[in-house]
Amino acid sequence: MGFLDRFRKREDKEVLWTKCDSCKSLLYIPELRANLNVCPKCQHHFNMPSKERLQHLLKDFYLLFEDIKPADPLNFKDTKSYKERLKQAQEQTTLSEALLVAEGLLVDERVVLAVMDFNFIGGSMGSVVGERFYRACKHASNRELPLIAIITSGGARMQEGILSLMQMAKTSIGTGYLKRKGLPYITVLTDPTTGGVSASFAFLGDIILAEPKALIGFAGPRVIEQTIKQQLPEGFQRAEFLLEKGMVDMVVHRKELKDALYNLIKFTTYWRRHVEV
Ligand SMILES: [Zn+2]
C-alpha cells in the first residue's frame, strides 16, 4: 500500500496517525507531510506524491502536456481491465498519469521539471509517461532550459506490452536533445527506481542524485539472488551502496534537495551566461 492510499484510508476514518515503515514510531500525518514526508525520528523518506513534490520545488509553474492522456491500445485485462485500473488510479491520485511535467522557477532559475508518482500504478512507464518525458526534453531544449527529473518507478507498464518497452528508446533519444545543446539534465532517483525507467532515462542524467536509502536497480534483489544463487551484500541496490560504487553522484536528504538542485543548475549553466562561444 502506497503512502497516499494509507493516508486516504485513514483520512476517511478521521485517523491522523501512521507508523514509520522504518523505526515504527507513531507519526502524526499532518506533521509528517509538513516535514516533506520524512520521518522526524529516523529520517526515513516516505514516497512523496508528485504534486507535493512540484509545489515544494517550483514556484510560478504551469503544467505541460496534460492533454496527452493514457489509452488502452491492447484492450488488456488481468484481474481487472486496464481501463478500470487507469480510472481508479486517476481518481485516487487526482493525476492524469504517473508523470507530470511543469515549467517554472526553482528559486530564480527557470527550469523544466518532470516528476513521477509511485501511487499511480507503481510509477510504471507506459506510452504517455514516455511521450510526456520525450516532449519535456524537446520543450526544455527548444526553450534552452535545464531539465530535472524526479524519478520513482516499478518499471515498464505491462498492460501496454511492447508499446511500454518502446518508451525506453524514445526517452533515451529525448535526453540527446539536451546534450546537443549543452543543457544540463539532472535526475533524482527516489525509492524505488527500478526496471525500464532505471534502464533508460533515470541513469542518463548528467548528474545523478539519489535520496537516502532509496532502492535503485533494474531487477529486484530477490530475482537476482534466485538467478545467480548467491547472497547479495548488505545494502545492495541502496543509494549509499551505489554512491560508493560510483553509480550515483550524490545522496541528498529531501530537505536539502532544493538547494542542491539550485546550486547544480547555477554551476552547470554558468558558462552559458559568462562565456562567449
Ligand atoms: Zn522513522
Residues whose N, C-alpha, C, O or C-beta is under 5 A from the ligand:
A	BS01	ZN	C20 S22 C23 K24 S25 C39 K41 C42 Q43 H44
